[in-house]
């Protein structure tokens, strides 16, 4: 159990080093396959704000598009395959 907690802390520290909490929230929503409009509605912000967050995420993580960002979220444990609505 302690090992799992430690892994979680390390992973969250590594991710939060690059992304803000809000950007992580947006990335998780993006990984669920939600549109900018859907993410904006869930987080009660404008679509333009979501576009800005996604642009920042892509820049900070050196990614080209939202599909790569979704894969990043999966690889780094921000979302699991069990959570996805496939």
KAZIKA-V627841 format. One record per backbone hydrogen bond with DSSP energy under -0.5 kcal/mol. NH is the residue of the N-H (numbers start at 1). CO is the residue of the C=O. If there is no record, write none. Layout:
NH&CO + NH&CO
This chain:
5&1 + 6&2 + 7&3 + 8&4 + 9&5 + 10&6 + 11&7 + 12&8 + 13&9 + 14&10 + 15&11 + 16&12 + 17&13 + 18&14 + 18&15 + 19&15 + 24&20 + 25&21 + 26&22 + 27&23 + 28&24 + 29&25 + 30&26 + 31&27 + 32&28 + 33&30 + 34&29 + 39&35 + 40&36 + 41&37 + 42&38 + 43&39 + 44&40 + 44&41 + 45&40 + 50&46 + 51&47 + 52&48 + 53&49 + 54&50 + 55&51 + 56&52 + 57&53 + 58&54 + 59&55 + 60&56 + 61&57 + 62&58 + 62&59 + 63&58 + 68&65 + 69&65 + 70&66 + 71&67 + 72&68 + 73&69 + 74&70 + 75&71 + 76&72 + 77&74 + 78&73 + 79&73 + 83&80 + 84&80 + 84&81 + 86&84
